Amino acid sequence: MDNILEIKNLITSFASDGRKERAIAVNGVDLAIPRGKTVGLVGESGCGKSVTSLSVTGLLAENGRVESGEALFQGRDLLRLSEKELRAIRGNDISMIFQEPMTSLNPVIPVGVQVAEAARLHEGLDKATAKARTVEIMRKVGIPEPERRYGQYPHQLSGGLRQRVMIAMGMLLKPDLLIADEPTTALDVSIEAQILRLMRDLQRENGTAILMITHNLGVVAEICDEVYVMYAGEVVERADVFTLFKSCAHPYTRGLMGALPRMTPKGQRLYNIRGTVPNLWAMPVGCRFAPRCEFAAERCHGEKPPLLDLGGGHLCRCFAPRGLEDEHHG
């Protein structure tokens, strides 16, 4: 299958004051996004999902650095491009919907002007045409009174409206690849459904590929074709969406599935994965999930498991990916 983006062995590190060594936040990630498909990137906060996307688009914080790897976008390695070359691609060929709109939007420029700027910069539209395009996309993403909201500043909008502004900005130019980082977190379920429907329409009309970064497995089930599960900077499982929900193989993925809200008998506790994601400067030896895994054996604490091919493109980073007890996660 033709991939619009191929990430190969991506390693990203961060420096910290008072420490000589750098922390590895993304450790050898391989990820492929086929043209016209939606790929989900799933995991708890701190697993490296957002850092992966920021690495390939050249938007890391100053203390972040890509140590090695490739990010081939339509045959060009994004990691080898200059900032000027990346700016020409970002917002036009690749658009991003950022997780935190309040830190992504300029507080002293009206939100509509910020959205329209992309159309004027990349398509050379005049001010009036760019405004008309912006008002239309703002209406499509569920922003009420878009003509009036166009001239308002970020602080005058609710969190949900600011998030919709970010979504409008990401979808305005009909990009080849849309990277959506928790795009529906601040939205209610009705608006979430509307946004997911818009993304599917964009994909159907323009062949847009989507990287959906989320912890919401409901969104994954609704929109994704393939799913990568990340834990502590590594991909621990990869499968098509049907295989993942029917027969996920990694204990971490099973834990995520088991923690989904569901109707349970009165008095029965909801399942949760014990412990927390490890500190970047104190990663476990061997399997990074072993300290939290109820199936971990001695080998898991001293030896790093390979990413096994279970067939049909189903990959799992575990010594014993099959035969786990489902009732522990039910």
Secondary structure, DSSP 4 states (H G I P E B T S, - for coil): --EEEEEEEEEEEE--TT-SSPEEEEEEEEEEEETT-EEEEE--TTSSHHHHHHHHTT---TTEEEEEEEEEETTEEGGGS-HHHHHHHBTTTEEEE-S-HHHHS-TTS-HHHHHHHHHHHHH---HHHHHHHHHHHHHHTT-SSHHHHTT--GGGS-HHHHHHHHHHHHHTT--SEEEEESTTTTS-HHHHHHHHHHHHHHHHHH--EEEEEES-HHHHHHH-SEEEEEETTEEEEEEEHHHHHHH--SHHHHHHHHTS-----TTPPPP---S-PPPTTSPPSS-TTGGG-TT--GGGGTSPPPEEE-STT-EEE-SS-SS--GGGG-
